[in-house]
Amino acid sequence: MNLHDYTYRYSAAAHLAASDKYPDGLINEITKNTADGLEALCWAIVLLSTQGELMRRYMGHESRELLTVDKVQMELMPYQLPEAKKAIMEAVVKGIKPPEDENSEVDVVLQELQKKTVRSSRKRST
């Protein structure tokens, strides 16, 4: 299966569906190297690719076939597991993180303070 043929979107609807199905967190589930983890990964691929396809259609693009859990389970190969997990994680991060406003003011003092905090915490951990 070519994972790059699909657009993954972590919308509010996907977030609520994932929260209902996996109260301990979708990422926790898909990172498990178990049959349950694979089931969660396949479910997430279908959910997020469906959300991505619905957005594509809304934007006027030609419709493509929607994935099913059975198709993903049948076609996903073991060597693709890391890539599939990465695609889901990236979509989740993109969905959760607010977009950066390139016109907003940058607090240089706060940025420097954050850098120093990171550096000092790294020194303490070594």
C-alpha positions in Angstrom: 0.0 0.0 0.0 1.3 3.4 -0.9 0.7 5.5 2.2 1.7 8.7 0.3 -1.4 8.3 -1.9 -3.6 9.5 1.0 -4.0 12.8 2.9 -4.2 12.4 6.6 -6.2 15.0 8.6 -6.7 15.1 12.4 -9.9 17.2 12.5 -12.1 17.9 15.6 -14.4 15.0 14.5 -11.4 12.7 14.3 -10.1 13.9 17.7 -13.5 13.2 19.3 -13.8 9.8 17.6 -10.3 8.8 18.7 -10.9 10.0 22.3 -14.1 7.9 22.5 -12.5 4.8 21.1 -9.1 5.2 22.9 -9.5 7.1 26.2 -5.9 6.6 27.0 -4.8 8.2 23.8 -4.6 7.3 20.2 -0.8 7.7 20.1 -0.5 5.3 23.0 -2.5 2.7 21.2 -0.8 2.9 17.8 2.7 2.7 19.2 2.0 -0.7 20.8 3.7 -3.6 19.0 0.7 -5.9 19.5 -2.3 -7.0 17.6 -4.3 -4.3 19.4 -1.8 -1.7 18.4 -2.0 -2.8 14.7 -5.8 -2.7 14.9 -5.6 0.9 16.3 -3.1 1.9 13.7 -5.3 0.6 10.8 -8.3 2.3 12.4 -6.4 5.6 12.6 -5.2 5.4 9.0 -8.8 4.9 7.8 -10.2 7.6 10.1 -7.5 10.3 9.2 -7.4 9.4 5.5 -11.2 9.7 5.4 -11.1 13.1 7.0 -8.4 14.1 4.6 -10.4 12.9 1.6 -13.5 14.7 2.8 -11.6 17.9 3.0 -10.1 17.4 -0.5 -13.6 16.9 -1.9 -14.9 19.9 0.0 -12.1 21.9 -1.7 -13.3 20.8 -5.1 -10.8 18.0 -5.9 -12.0 14.8 -7.6 -13.2 12.1 -5.3 -10.9 9.1 -4.6 -11.8 5.8 -3.0 -12.0 5.7 0.8 -9.9 3.2 2.7 -11.4 0.5 4.8 -9.9 -1.2 7.8 -10.0 -4.6 6.0 -8.0 -3.1 3.0 -5.4 -1.5 5.3 -5.0 -4.7 7.3 -4.6 -6.7 4.1 -2.2 -4.3 2.3 0.0 -2.8 5.1 3.4 -4.5 5.2 5.5 -4.8 8.4 8.2 -2.6 6.9 5.6 0.2 6.5 4.6 0.2 10.2 7.1 3.0 11.2 6.0 5.1 8.2 2.3 4.6 9.0 2.8 5.6 12.6 4.8 8.6 11.6 2.0 9.8 9.2 -0.6 9.5 11.9 1.6 11.2 14.5 2.3 14.1 12.2 -1.3 14.5 11.3 -2.2 14.5 15.0 0.4 17.1 15.9 -0.6 19.3 12.9 -4.3 19.0 14.0 -3.6 19.9 17.7 -1.0 22.6 17.2 -2.4 26.0 16.3 -1.0 27.5 13.1 1.8 30.0 13.6 0.8 33.5 12.7 3.7 34.8 10.6 2.5 38.4 11.3 2.5 38.0 15.1 5.1 39.7 17.2 7.9 37.5 18.4 8.9 37.8 22.1 12.7 37.6 21.7 13.3 37.7 25.5 10.9 34.8 26.0 12.6 32.8 23.2 16.0 33.3 24.8 14.7 32.3 28.2 13.2 29.1 26.8 16.5 28.3 25.1 18.4 28.8 28.3 15.9 26.6 30.2 16.3 23.8 27.7 20.1 24.1 27.8 20.3 24.0 31.6 17.9 21.0 31.8 20.1 19.1 29.3 23.2 19.8 31.4 21.4 18.6 34.6 20.3 15.4 32.8 23.9 14.4 31.8 
